[in-house]
Amino acid sequence: MGRGYHIHGSGQFINEGAYFDQMKAQFDWIRTVLVVKIHDVEQKIIE
């Protein structure tokens, strides 16, 4: 079957810098990149 999780973290939009330039080279249509830092993952549905 499946599993359920709660994912806790924070996100930041970036539109300049080395990482943005790398992503822009791959996807020329992007305007910004969402970088998500995961702090904690809780499994909610256990088999």
MONOR-V694006 format. One record per pair of residues at least 6 apart in sequence whose C-alpha atoms are under 8 Angstrom apart, sorted by the first residue. I is the first residue (numbers start at 1). J is the second residue. If there is no record, write none. Layout:
i=I j=J
i=I j=J
This chain:
i=1 j=47
i=2 j=45
i=2 j=47
i=3 j=43
i=3 j=44
i=3 j=45
i=3 j=46
i=3 j=47
i=4 j=43
i=4 j=44
i=4 j=45
i=4 j=46
i=5 j=41
i=5 j=42
i=5 j=43
i=5 j=44
i=5 j=45
i=6 j=41
i=6 j=42
i=6 j=43
i=6 j=44
i=7 j=38
i=7 j=39
i=7 j=40
i=7 j=41
i=7 j=42
i=8 j=38
i=8 j=39
i=8 j=40
i=8 j=41
i=9 j=36
i=9 j=37
i=9 j=38
i=9 j=39
i=9 j=40
i=10 j=36
i=10 j=37
i=10 j=38
i=10 j=39
i=11 j=34
i=11 j=35
i=11 j=36
i=11 j=37
i=12 j=34
i=12 j=35
i=12 j=36
i=13 j=32
i=13 j=33
i=13 j=34
i=13 j=35
i=14 j=20
i=14 j=32
i=14 j=33
i=14 j=34
i=14 j=35
i=15 j=31
i=15 j=32
i=15 j=33
i=20 j=32
i=20 j=33
i=23 j=33
i=24 j=30
